[in-house]
């Protein structure tokens, strides 16, 4: 059926179900994995970091008890990593010193990078190399699922998982339920969530899942100069070759990959997804039906050609669809909506996700309103209860790795706040060291939300940066909206959460926590998006307008701030009492999981505006640096190099990780040396980064390189049960969990 809401708010998919279900609270139970009944007790924390403890702490604390995890007998999911370390050591030991290659540190198969598509030859040129960045890209990772290791981990047969490792595999779900809505869905037969959750054997109640709402901003999606919806969707088993994933071809390939990633999430049995596609004008039903067919594991109906069935005649179907297309503009505002500089769709995305009550009632009583209740139109699926909200532009690749890492980082911040009483004073050392940020239930505690940075692979299709496409034999995706001056580093004590929801792992452990990238500037995209940011600021200070996530608990707190500011009107004194908007952070040990691939790869090589560039807070220093380079006049092609250094921001992921690590190590080194610091000394004096503070003449030793590969690929979070058990200290520094880094060994002269 074609369903048009009476309010003209949206044009639904041909097989969509528009009624929003509001059901009484149902306790969570995931039978295949969870053996114990969840507890409804809430741990007393501040609103910004509130969570529900769905586990009995006396049953499960760290997933496996500490005496069950050991370095000598690691969990089964660590088997491949253990073999990888053996192979690395063997390679280094058996190779003669003169034959050791610089790339030995970066193991892995050679990959092909396709660039510069030739229409006349009907093929794309390519070169070989290794993408050692750890960033998930649709160009190098062909199968959906967040990468080979993530796909293997989340799709493992439950019957093959050892009983004592089960909490490691349900960590994503536990974190989601703890940080999500307390209103659990009705999963009985015939309910909408029962259809979206999938089938179950027998008459047993469906196990609970993490309910995620994906909102996709499709403004700008097209094929050449033609709006995407005026073309036809990709056809399965078609005779012509598949469109090449390129900026020269259709945006349909990018949308298709994102839908495949979402469907892969549903296939894990841990996630139930709804997709809200935001458009400026009604789109043809063939597109909505195609999007629905791309999500068979989420409740969509697979295309008959893909499912191996004969084409069926169109008939009325009364079933819940995971896809809802929302027309966000009226005929009068459609042109504004299509304008990429207007910020129109970015604002609509925030409004639909947050659903603040003043959208429907201007006279909201700030003291009595309930932030958990949404008053937006009930036909909108965003008005229903969800645990996690993911908002992104069609050109940004979303994966289960990003979802898992965001939930874990949010749980880490929540347990850090819960571990400290609001009345406990901050120690003098923490207050004066300049890097420690203490979270608690006090109103003055910072409100932090994990955020994302977009990265793009340098492409030869953009001639300005063709010469910088590679570094050696490695592909490096790079950010263009930030630089090394955009962030500071902070140590947050107790910011490590265990399995079973938001649970402590730092009890009794000295200097326990992790390092965080703390954004000191707003992200600065190029035109036209920079203008959209000025109209509609990102939801999180220092965060991105084009890919962001927020849990239900975080949403409620943001709504409180927005309603307070709305109620204050023009009264500045009242606004000052409303609290701050959330601040963007990223865990250092899982940095690459928060670097999101900008799929079309067209972002790099564009100049920023004169007053709108990353590092704007240090504009004067930047100007002096440029003058120094100009005065030296020692470089060949001086003008071109000067432009490359100062007019184009290409900030590789590897450099981001290095700069963040060095900043953290230096800040801690300054704190430890204090008044004893030698003012004439250059470099660190007491502690250093064991990985980066070395002179590179050959590959680093195998274990150090192995740990860095673990961090880059997101395994510090994926295998958190092992790395947070503190039984293996080899990768503590790489995972960002070592406050004092590595001590500098003093060299003494022996006479």
TIKE-602163 format. One line per field, with one value per residue (C-alpha): residue in one letter; x, y negated, z negated. Coordinates in Angstrom, 3 decimals. Layout:
residu = [A  ...]
x = [X  ...]
y = [Y  ...]
z = [Z  ...]
REM end
This chain:
residu = [X  X  X  X  X  X  X  X  X  X  X  X  X  X  X  X  X  X  X  X  X  X  X  X  X  X  X  X  X  X  X  X  X  X  X  X  X  X  X  X  X  X  X  X  X  X  X  X  X  X  X  X  X  X  X  X  X  X  X  X  X  X  X  X  X  X  X  X  X  X  X  X  X  X  X  X  X  X  X  X  X  X  X  X  X  X  X  X  X  X  X  X  X  X  X  X  X  X  X  X  X  X  X  X  X  X  X  X  X  X  X  X  X  X  X  X  X  X  X  X  X  X  X  X  X  X  X  X  X  X  X  X  X  X  X  X  X  X  X  X  X  X  X  X  X  X  X  X  X  X  X  X  X  X  X  X  X  X  X  X  X  X  X  X  X  X  X  X  X  X  X  X  X  X  X  X  X  X  X  X  X  X  X  X  X  X  X  X  X  X  X  X  X  X  X  X  X  X  X  X  X  X  X  X  X  X  X  X  X  X  X  X  X  X  X  X  X  X  X  X  X  X  X  X  X  X  X  X  X  X  X  X  X  X  X  X  X  X  X  X  X  X  X  X  X  X  X  X  X  X  X  X  X  X  X  X  X  X  X  X  X  X  X  X  X  X  X  X  X  X  X  X  X  X  X  X  X  X  X  X  X  X  X  X  X  X  X  X  X  X  X  X  X  X  X  X  X  X  X  X  X  X  X  X  X  X  X  X  X  X  X  X  X  X  X  X  X  X  X  X  X  X  X  X  X  X  X  X  X  X  X  X  X  X  X  X  X  X  X  X  X  X  X  X  X  X  X  X  X  X  X  X  X  X  X  X  X  X  X  X  X  X  X  X  X  X  X  X  X  X  X  X  X  X  X  X  X  X  X  X  X  X  X  X  X  X  X  X  X  X  X  X  X  X  X  X  X  X  X  X  X  X  X  X  X  X  X  X  X  X  X  X  X  X  X  X  X  X  X  X  X  X  X  X  X  X  X  X  X  X  X  X  X  X  X  X  X  X  X  X  X  X  X  X  X  X  X  X  X  X  X  X  X  X  X  X  X  X  X  X  X  X  X  X  X  X  X  X  X  X  X  X  X  X  X  X  X  X  X  X  X  X  X  X  X  X  X  X  X  X  X  X  X  X  X  X  X  X  X  X  X  X  X  X  X  X  X  X  X  X  X  X  X  X  X  X  X  X  X  X  X  X  X  X  X  X  X  X  X  X  X  X  X  X  X  X  X  X  X  X  X  X  X  X  X  X  X  X  X  X  X  X  X  X  X  X  X  X  X  X  X  X  X  X  X  X  X  X  X  X  X  X  X  X  X  X  X  X  X  X  X  X  X  X  X  X  X  X  X  X  X  X  X  X  X  X  X  X  X  X  X  X  X  X  X  X  X  X  X  X  X  X  X  X  X  X  X  X  X  X  X  X  X  X  X  X  X  X  X  X  X  X  X  X  X  X  X  X  X  X  X  X  X  X  X  X  X  X  X  X  X  X  X  X  X  X  X  X  X  X  X  X  X  X  X  X  X  X  X  X  X  X  X  X  X  X  X  X  X  X  X  X  X  X  X  X  X  X  X  X  X  X  X  X  X  X  X  X  X  X  X  X  X  X  X  X  X  X  X  X  X  X  X  X  X  X  X  X  X  X  X  X  X  X  X  X  X  X  X  X  X  X  X  X  X  X  X  X  X  X  X  X  X  X  X  X  X  X  X  X  X]
x = [0.000  1.087  0.576  0.589  0.283  -2.606  -0.191  1.708  4.857  6.116  5.730  6.106  7.618  5.326  5.390  5.702  3.796  3.165  1.516  3.764  3.344  3.539  3.575  3.995  7.494  8.563  11.680  14.562  15.442  17.791  17.381  20.177  22.806  21.454  20.981  19.923  16.896  17.719  17.413  15.344  17.308  18.898  22.346  22.277  24.205  23.701  21.279  24.010  25.465  22.439  22.048  20.084  21.905  20.509  22.866  23.274  26.741  27.307  26.791  28.774  31.409  34.015  32.343  34.804  36.291  39.863  41.152  39.535  41.374  45.094  47.813  48.783  45.209  43.497  39.842  39.015  38.329  41.991  43.271  43.872  45.687  47.960  48.849  49.453  51.990  53.802  53.985  55.320  58.033  58.991  59.281  61.552  63.692  64.243  64.943  68.616  69.060  70.084  66.865  64.431  61.898  60.223  56.787  57.404  55.701  52.501  51.425  48.487  47.690  48.323  45.197  44.194  43.186  41.088  41.237  40.590  37.882  38.238  34.896  36.507  38.389  35.552  37.966  39.649  43.354  44.690  47.818  48.720  49.505  48.368  45.750  47.261  45.086  42.444  39.650  36.799  36.321  33.953  36.827  38.976  36.413  34.095  31.758  29.458  29.905  32.505  35.500  36.417  37.148  34.038  31.835  33.322  32.943  29.324  28.114  29.631  27.230  25.998  26.273  30.020  30.709  32.181  29.839  32.330  32.895  29.231  29.331  32.070  29.756  26.757  28.672  27.155  23.623  24.276  25.717  22.814  20.174  21.958  22.191  18.917  15.239  13.725  10.553  11.151  9.088  6.200  7.692  4.663  3.374  1.673  3.409  5.399  8.668  8.087  8.086  11.184  13.046  12.583  11.398  11.955  11.520  8.495  6.249  8.995  9.142  11.612  14.837  15.311  17.495  19.190  16.682  18.490  16.968  19.109  18.323  19.836  20.223  19.936  20.284  22.789  22.502  22.408  23.863  25.921  23.703  20.515  18.784  19.108  15.372  14.891  16.991  16.287  17.679  20.329  18.827  19.965  21.468  21.300  23.179  25.164  28.201  27.680  28.353  31.849  31.972  33.277  32.494  31.875  29.070  25.747  25.195  23.065  26.158  26.903  23.308  23.274  26.418  25.023  21.816  23.887  25.822  22.570  21.180  24.386  23.766  20.293  21.742  23.766  20.593  21.659  20.196  16.753  17.028  14.637  15.733  14.281  15.235  14.972  14.132  13.050  10.203  8.183  10.129  8.956  7.719  10.241  12.998  11.212  10.501  14.144  15.393  12.972  14.285  17.849  17.009  15.654  17.282  15.705  12.167  12.200  11.052  13.893  13.729  12.207  15.166  17.609  15.532  15.326  11.571  9.397  8.318  5.115  2.265  1.807  -0.560  -1.548  0.687  -0.021  3.393  5.926  8.652  12.039  12.101  10.197  10.719  10.099  9.469  10.908  9.964  6.804  6.495  7.482  10.633  11.764  14.313  15.815  15.955  17.921  20.410  23.464  24.414  21.076  21.499  17.807  18.109  20.664  18.135  15.309  17.497  18.169  14.506  13.286  15.904  15.610  11.860  11.886  8.368  8.469  8.198  4.507  3.872  5.498  4.407  6.365  6.695  10.386  9.858  7.248  7.849  9.098  12.056  11.447  8.088  8.084  5.292  6.132  3.612  2.950  3.159  6.874  8.914  11.304  8.479  8.756  11.147  14.638  17.875  20.305  19.944  22.377  22.196  24.408  24.639  24.286  27.963  29.251  29.795  28.200  29.216  28.598  32.145  31.224  28.028  29.825  32.608  30.199  28.173  31.325  32.716  29.381  29.359  32.949  31.966  28.895  30.850  33.464  30.733  29.078  32.388  32.766  30.451  29.443  30.627  34.119  36.601  39.035  42.538  45.178  47.206  44.255  43.331  46.805  48.151  46.333  45.135  42.816  39.069  37.002  33.401  30.812  27.139  27.822  26.037  29.421  30.696  31.381  28.774  30.764  29.472  31.691  31.800  33.133  35.470  35.087  38.075  38.569  41.090  43.100  41.907  43.508  40.141  40.904  44.043  45.003  46.059  47.052  50.720  49.866  47.699  50.014  52.803  55.181  53.183  50.401  46.997  46.199  42.685  42.880  40.666  40.130  37.849  40.419  44.173  46.615  45.497  41.837  42.070  43.664  44.193  42.542  42.835  39.472  39.849  37.748  36.544  36.628  33.409  33.156  30.776  27.188  26.197  27.770  29.897  33.149  36.507  38.708  37.801  41.063  43.216  45.530  45.663  42.845  41.095  41.896  43.052  40.531  40.798  39.047  37.969  38.986  37.645  34.620  35.172  35.653  34.364  34.809  32.134  29.172  28.908  30.733  27.850  25.306  27.183  26.853  23.091  22.656  25.450  26.405  24.523  27.785  30.401  33.399  31.358  30.212  26.940  27.262  27.635  26.635  25.102  23.253  21.787  18.305  19.753  21.968  19.029  16.932  19.673  20.198  16.438  16.485  19.144  17.300  13.956  15.588  17.179  13.889  12.008  14.617  13.919  16.119  16.984  20.761  20.967  18.437  20.218  23.455  21.750  20.669  24.036  26.321  25.721  27.670  31.366  32.911  35.474  37.046  38.844  42.493  42.722  39.883  40.478  40.144  36.672  35.509  37.082  34.244  34.967  33.489  32.651  32.819  36.393  35.970  36.645  40.429  42.207  39.532  40.560  38.978  37.576  39.931  38.448  36.989  39.807  40.966  43.357  41.579  42.266  45.973  45.674  48.480  50.969  49.942  50.613  54.078  54.927  54.032  56.192  59.161  58.817  58.596  61.672  63.848  63.119  65.081  62.521  62.117  58.688  58.455  55.078  53.382  54.726  53.712  50.180  50.108  51.205  48.941  46.031  44.925  44.231  45.175  45.467  46.156  44.608  48.033  49.274  46.150  46.870  50.527  49.823  47.194  49.556  52.471  50.249  49.041  52.524  54.019  51.215  51.711  55.481  55.096  52.764  55.226  58.358  56.757  59.239  62.042  61.826  65.020  64.124  66.938  66.071  64.408  61.804  60.415  62.258  60.485  58.015  57.541  55.490  57.180  55.928  56.393  59.311  61.930  64.318  63.043  65.792  64.006  60.618  59.791  59.901  57.010  55.029  54.925  53.768  51.247  49.687  49.428  47.681  45.252  44.450  44.129  41.713  39.476  40.296  40.934  37.152  36.001  37.989  37.533  36.887  40.482  42.317  40.486  41.203  44.696  46.302  48.210  50.006  51.671  49.018  47.912  49.687  48.450  44.874  45.180  44.866  48.307  48.282  52.036  53.059  56.601  59.422  62.541  65.514  68.452  71.800  74.728  78.375  80.459  84.144]
y = [0.000  -3.574  -5.493  -9.302  -10.697  -13.040  -15.671  -15.464  -14.925  -11.967  -9.771  -6.199  -3.137  -0.996  1.640  -0.630  -0.515  -4.002  -3.454  -4.032  -1.521  -2.734  0.300  0.755  1.550  5.099  6.461  7.385  11.002  12.335  16.076  17.353  15.358  14.083  16.571  14.208  11.944  8.237  5.924  2.781  0.938  -2.322  -3.303  -6.823  -9.024  -12.457  -12.766  -13.207  -9.779  -7.903  -4.253  -1.173  1.779  4.781  7.219  8.527  7.338  10.357  12.677  10.925  8.288  8.504  11.054  13.725  13.649  12.421  15.836  17.310  15.008  15.350  14.346  17.992  19.147  16.261  16.460  18.192  14.907  13.942  17.004  15.226  12.352  14.742  16.461  13.069  12.163  15.470  14.817  11.293  12.548  15.323  12.884  10.568  13.371  15.327  12.402  11.318  7.760  6.384  7.737  6.338  4.169  1.083  2.576  5.634  3.725  3.587  7.111  7.892  8.564  6.148  4.274  2.539  -1.108  -2.025  -5.593  -7.668  -5.762  -5.826  -5.906  -5.215  -2.106  -1.087  -0.363  -2.015  -2.343  -0.996  -0.640  1.779  1.060  1.661  -0.270  -0.130  -2.937  -0.737  -2.796  -0.822  -1.814  -0.406  -0.502  1.932  3.841  5.412  7.250  5.437  6.021  3.513  5.504  9.187  9.509  7.636  9.607  12.890  11.902  10.714  13.510  16.378  19.247  18.896  22.652  22.457  19.755  21.003  20.213  18.026  15.904  15.115  11.660  10.587  11.288  9.522  6.456  4.333  5.326  4.903  1.424  0.482  1.643  -0.097  -3.429  -3.064  -3.467  -1.926  -1.251  2.152  3.098  5.506  8.517  10.767  12.289  9.784  6.715  4.405  5.132  8.871  8.414  6.233  8.551  11.611  15.161  17.445  21.164  22.346  20.078  18.462  14.690  13.025  11.970  8.239  6.288  2.924  0.697  -1.746  -4.500  -5.418  -8.834  -9.401  -12.895  -12.432  -16.055  -16.255  -12.601  -12.243  -10.814  -13.516  -16.590  -14.517  -14.047  -10.418  -9.835  -10.747  -7.729  -4.054  -2.040  0.638  3.835  7.258  9.589  6.870  7.360  4.104  3.812  2.503  -1.242  -1.855  -3.251  -6.651  -10.324  -10.219  -7.720  -7.421  -8.003  -4.839  -2.698  -4.617  -4.388  -0.694  -0.002  -1.802  0.235  3.407  2.409  1.797  5.136  6.830  5.336  6.875  10.214  10.425  10.886  8.076  5.082  4.123  1.260  -1.299  -3.603  -7.071  -8.481  -12.270  -13.839  -17.263  -16.112  -12.910  -10.198  -7.359  -4.204  -2.099  -3.637  -3.022  0.577  1.000  -0.318  2.004  4.956  4.129  4.852  8.433  9.148  6.017  6.949  5.845  7.991  9.264  8.643  11.731  11.932  11.971  14.377  16.806  16.473  15.569  11.965  11.447  9.248  6.044  6.609  4.860  5.840  5.058  5.476  3.366  1.984  0.959  -1.963  -5.214  -8.068  -11.472  -14.570  -17.293  -20.304  -21.854  -23.023  -26.516  -25.370  -22.653  -24.903  -25.850  -22.167  -21.305  -24.098  -22.478  -25.776  -26.298  -23.872  -23.033  -19.249  -19.261  -21.093  -18.749  -15.759  -17.149  -17.977  -14.513  -12.761  -14.875  -15.583  -18.460  -19.288  -22.948  -21.781  -21.068  -23.195  -26.588  -26.857  -23.979  -23.962  -23.331  -22.125  -19.481  -18.144  -14.577  -14.423  -10.719  -11.430  -12.599  -14.820  -14.735  -13.192  -9.540  -8.441  -9.248  -6.221  -8.613  -9.303  -5.733  -4.629  -3.681  -2.934  -4.567  -7.201  -7.326  -10.356  -10.606  -11.922  -9.443  -9.872  -8.724  -4.993  -3.599  -0.217  2.008  1.205  -2.463  -1.566  0.843  -1.642  -4.507  -2.437  -1.258  -4.800  -6.061  -3.282  -4.176  -7.796  -6.707  -4.420  -7.154  -9.472  -6.747  -5.797  -9.167  -10.763  -14.346  -15.438  -13.968  -16.812  -16.621  -15.806  -18.519  -16.422  -15.909  -19.578  -20.858  -18.366  -20.048  -16.850  -15.046  -15.544  -14.134  -13.107  -12.765  -13.310  -16.957  -19.568  -21.083  -17.821  -18.103  -16.585  -14.482  -12.542  -10.451  -11.999  -11.323  -12.783  -12.163  -10.990  -10.570  -8.779  -11.091  -10.526  -11.181  -12.274  -15.530  -16.861  -19.231  -16.383  -13.673  -13.985  -13.322  -10.276  -7.889  -7.737  -4.988  -1.838  -2.643  -4.191  -6.882  -8.217  -11.793  -14.248  -17.727  -19.195  -19.066  -19.448  -18.938  -22.210  -21.176  -19.014  -18.544  -15.354  -14.431  -11.571  -10.528  -8.353  -5.174  -5.526  -1.781  0.188  3.968  6.397  6.925  3.293  0.352  2.082  1.091  2.646  0.071  0.953  1.337  0.615  -2.387  -4.987  -3.204  -4.951  -5.943  -8.856  -10.846  -13.232  -16.386  -18.709  -22.329  -23.641  -23.158  -20.945  -22.994  -21.441  -23.086  -24.820  -24.359  -22.467  -25.102  -27.484  -24.858  -24.504  -28.227  -28.001  -24.727  -24.070  -20.439  -18.909  -18.265  -20.994  -19.916  -17.132  -16.535  -17.564  -14.753  -11.694  -11.602  -9.227  -9.688  -7.223  -7.648  -8.767  -11.339  -12.505  -13.216  -15.326  -17.334  -17.923  -19.307  -21.826  -22.837  -23.228  -25.311  -27.630  -27.847  -28.730  -31.348  -33.299  -36.386  -36.284  -35.684  -35.066  -32.241  -30.759  -30.655  -28.393  -25.848  -24.119  -23.552  -21.604  -18.319  -18.299  -15.978  -13.366  -10.243  -7.448  -7.391  -3.591  -3.248  -6.365  -4.824  -3.460  -7.091  -8.059  -7.618  -7.119  -9.810  -7.356  -9.428  -10.521  -14.025  -16.057  -16.387  -19.096  -21.758  -25.060  -26.228  -29.716  -32.474  -32.566  -29.073  -26.568  -23.956  -25.419  -28.781  -29.183  -29.478  -31.601  -33.970  -31.120  -29.656  -32.984  -33.269  -29.697  -30.492  -33.600  -31.608  -29.059  -31.863  -33.628  -30.519  -30.069  -26.818  -24.439  -23.335  -24.307  -26.636  -28.094  -24.738  -23.272  -26.375  -26.055  -22.370  -23.099  -26.011  -26.174  -22.543  -20.497  -16.860  -15.277  -11.528  -9.150  -7.816  -11.346  -12.075  -9.030  -9.980  -13.618  -12.620  -10.113  -12.539  -15.301  -13.029  -11.744  -15.252  -16.663  -13.928  -14.369  -18.074  -17.232  -14.749  -16.877  -20.088  -22.487  -19.950  -20.192  -21.167  -24.275  -23.658  -20.014  -19.070  -16.338  -14.166  -13.952  -11.322  -9.401  -8.818  -6.963  -3.586  -3.421  -6.947  -8.324  -6.283  -6.880  -4.918  -3.228  0.091  1.593  1.592  4.902  7.277  6.914  3.116  3.120  5.868  3.771  0.721  2.793  3.999  0.406  -0.816  1.960  1.376  4.630  2.878  2.373  5.453  7.709  5.456  8.374  9.491  6.179  4.756  7.774  6.342  9.786  8.753  5.410  5.569  3.455  1.205  -1.806  -1.211  -0.877  -4.258  -2.799  -3.675  -7.018  -7.364  -5.826  -4.359  -5.458  -6.818  -4.646  -6.777  -5.938  -6.084  -6.138  -3.349  -4.089]
z = [0.000  0.608  -2.603  -2.761  -6.295  -6.857  -8.073  -4.761  -6.798  -4.887  -1.880  -3.020  -1.407  0.680  -2.048  -5.081  -8.329  -9.630  -13.011  -16.020  -18.831  -22.415  -24.688  -28.442  -29.664  -28.946  -30.598  -28.347  -27.770  -25.117  -25.483  -23.248  -25.129  -28.427  -31.218  -33.996  -34.224  -33.901  -36.845  -36.538  -39.201  -38.141  -39.302  -40.788  -38.371  -36.903  -34.008  -31.423  -32.182  -33.502  -32.618  -33.578  -35.080  -33.216  -34.884  -38.401  -39.334  -41.593  -38.629  -35.924  -36.531  -33.797  -31.529  -32.643  -36.095  -36.249  -37.232  -34.096  -31.658  -31.269  -28.871  -28.444  -27.743  -25.908  -24.798  -21.535  -19.727  -20.297  -18.412  -15.090  -16.781  -18.655  -15.378  -13.769  -16.462  -15.952  -12.213  -12.780  -15.126  -12.740  -9.842  -11.818  -13.255  -10.047  -7.735  -7.455  -8.790  -5.406  -3.859  -6.439  -4.625  -6.032  -5.410  -7.620  -10.417  -8.366  -7.540  -5.344  -1.696  1.119  2.149  5.321  5.259  8.282  9.508  12.640  14.477  18.258  20.036  23.414  22.222  19.885  17.070  14.139  13.550  10.263  8.212  5.444  1.839  -1.721  -3.628  -7.104  -8.474  -10.102  -8.528  -6.934  -3.292  -0.700  1.822  -0.141  -2.210  0.336  -2.058  -4.466  -8.180  -9.348  -8.179  -8.154  -11.878  -12.982  -10.609  -11.827  -15.484  -15.382  -13.107  -15.046  -15.716  -19.340  -19.794  -19.120  -21.718  -25.008  -27.875  -29.724  -26.573  -25.931  -27.612  -25.190  -22.252  -23.813  -24.984  -22.199  -23.183  -26.913  -26.434  -24.185  -26.669  -29.520  -27.666  -25.772  -26.521  -29.649  -27.661  -26.108  -23.053  -22.853  -21.090  -21.131  -17.912  -15.657  -17.083  -14.828  -16.618  -16.290  -12.527  -12.608  -15.008  -12.820  -13.315  -16.303  -16.758  -18.705  -20.727  -22.807  -23.110  -20.793  -22.531  -22.952  -20.570  -20.371  -18.572  -16.292  -14.187  -11.167  -9.692  -6.247  -4.802  -1.029  0.078  2.913  3.900  7.651  10.818  12.376  12.428  12.174  8.817  7.775  7.481  11.169  12.161  11.622  8.696  9.331  10.686  9.419  12.017  14.679  17.950  17.824  15.542  12.045  11.673  10.399  6.858  7.829  7.623  11.372  11.069  9.287  5.567  5.615  5.007  1.804  0.603  1.482  -0.558  -3.597  -3.403  -3.124  -6.256  -8.148  -6.978  -8.160  -11.611  -11.753  -10.629  -13.863  -15.915  -18.250  -16.408  -15.131  -12.657  -11.262  -8.470  -8.055  -4.659  -4.590  -1.217  -0.017  2.271  2.721  4.533  6.811  5.097  7.008  4.868  1.569  2.554  3.578  0.231  -1.586  0.439  -0.602  -4.259  -4.370  -7.745  -9.200  -8.183  -4.547  -1.657  0.499  4.221  5.911  8.293  5.375  3.324  6.248  6.601  9.546  9.733  7.790  8.806  6.858  3.992  0.821  -2.084  -5.703  -7.242  -9.055  -6.820  -8.210  -5.761  -6.020  -3.582  -5.142  -3.048  -5.228  -3.097  -1.709  1.916  0.742  -1.039  1.394  3.091  -0.273  -1.214  1.959  1.246  -0.374  -2.013  -3.743  -6.661  -6.193  -6.211  -9.024  -11.210  -10.212  -11.075  -14.548  -15.108  -14.094  -16.213  -19.356  -19.081  -21.605  -22.847  -21.767  -18.136  -18.786  -21.887  -22.303  -25.942  -27.420  -31.205  -31.752  -35.313  -34.534  -31.010  -30.521  -28.070  -27.461  -25.822  -22.227  -20.957  -17.252  -14.867  -15.827  -12.187  -12.217  -13.269  -15.003  -17.484  -18.742  -21.487  -20.323  -22.139  -19.725  -17.021  -14.094  -11.798  -8.738  -5.226  -2.370  -1.447  -4.846  -5.340  -8.510  -9.985  -12.992  -14.090  -14.520  -16.389  -18.706  -19.440  -20.108  -22.568  -24.343  -24.578  -25.928  -28.517  -29.463  -30.122  -32.078  -34.404  -34.920  -36.203  -38.287  -39.904  -41.588  -44.132  -43.444  -46.904  -46.525  -45.993  -43.100  -44.249  -44.000  -41.551  -39.187  -39.397  -38.597  -36.060  -33.156  -31.474  -33.906  -33.419  -36.276  -35.552  -38.317  -39.094  -39.990  -37.821  -36.963  -35.472  -31.710  -29.377  -26.904  -23.899  -21.570  -18.102  -14.621  -12.013  -8.290  -6.279  -2.556  -0.380  1.825  5.353  8.716  9.976  8.231  9.936  7.128  4.892  7.363  6.379  2.723  3.289  1.418  -1.082  -0.064  0.595  -1.856  -1.410  -3.944  -4.329  -5.549  -7.389  -6.003  -8.696  -11.512  -12.013  -14.880  -16.497  -16.597  -19.699  -23.111  -25.077  -28.382  -30.837  -32.314  -35.445  -35.697  -32.095  -31.411  -31.474  -31.707  -30.055  -31.110  -30.549  -32.319  -34.953  -36.707  -35.934  -37.673  -41.270  -43.176  -40.094  -40.397  -37.595  -35.762  -32.883  -29.339  -27.190  -25.140  -22.214  -23.461  -20.634  -21.232  -17.906  -15.723  -12.694  -9.544  -6.301  -2.919  -0.869  -0.707  -3.998  -6.047  -5.365  -6.410  -9.711  -10.336  -9.934  -11.849  -14.310  -15.011  -17.914  -19.782  -20.131  -18.085  -16.508  -12.950  -11.337  -8.804  -10.989  -14.641  -17.146  -20.387  -22.880  -24.326  -27.681  -25.971  -23.838  -26.901  -28.457  -25.249  -25.048  -28.603  -27.633  -24.462  -26.244  -28.976  -26.404  -24.513  -27.709  -28.644  -25.464  -25.328  -29.026  -29.011  -32.761  -32.493  -29.479  -31.424  -33.973  -31.354  -31.172  -28.229  -25.068  -24.932  -24.087  -21.474  -22.521  -20.974  -22.868  -21.785  -21.918  -19.396  -17.325  -13.863  -14.643  -14.851  -11.514  -9.047  -5.369  -3.141  -0.395  2.806  1.964  3.412  0.290  0.323  2.231  1.808  0.289  -2.937  -3.307  -4.414  -7.916  -7.996  -8.271  -10.794  -13.351  -13.307  -17.027  -16.180  -13.054  -14.053  -14.628  -11.268  -9.572  -11.154  -10.106  -6.506  -6.526  -7.851  -5.054  -2.508  -3.876  -3.639  0.051  0.004  1.432  5.004  6.341  3.338  4.226  4.817  1.570  -0.355  0.965  0.093  -3.464  -4.231  -1.788  -1.722  -4.816  -4.322  -7.749  -7.400  -9.922  -10.885  -11.605  -13.663  -15.826  -16.203  -17.070  -19.627  -21.251  -21.384  -22.784  -25.578  -26.413  -26.434  -28.572  -31.138  -30.992  -31.799  -34.689  -36.202  -35.848  -37.085  -38.685  -38.234  -34.456  -32.675  -30.640  -28.155  -27.469  -24.196  -24.098  -26.899  -30.207  -32.319  -30.155  -26.446  -23.887  -23.436  -19.845  -18.486  -20.537  -18.706  -15.834  -12.855  -10.879  -10.487  -11.437  -15.125  -16.955  -16.329  -19.581  -19.452  -15.814  -16.634  -19.417  -17.178  -14.511  -17.204  -18.167  -14.565  -13.675  -16.690  -18.491  -21.828  -21.891  -19.987  -22.330  -25.364  -27.715  -27.222  -26.983  -30.025  -32.214  -32.975  -32.610  -29.476  -29.709  -26.282  -24.542  -27.406  -25.910  -22.364  -23.681  -25.437  -28.928  -30.338  -32.134  -32.585  -29.268  -29.270  -31.544  -29.898  -30.728  -31.813  -30.262  -32.678  -31.667  -33.139  -33.688]
REM end
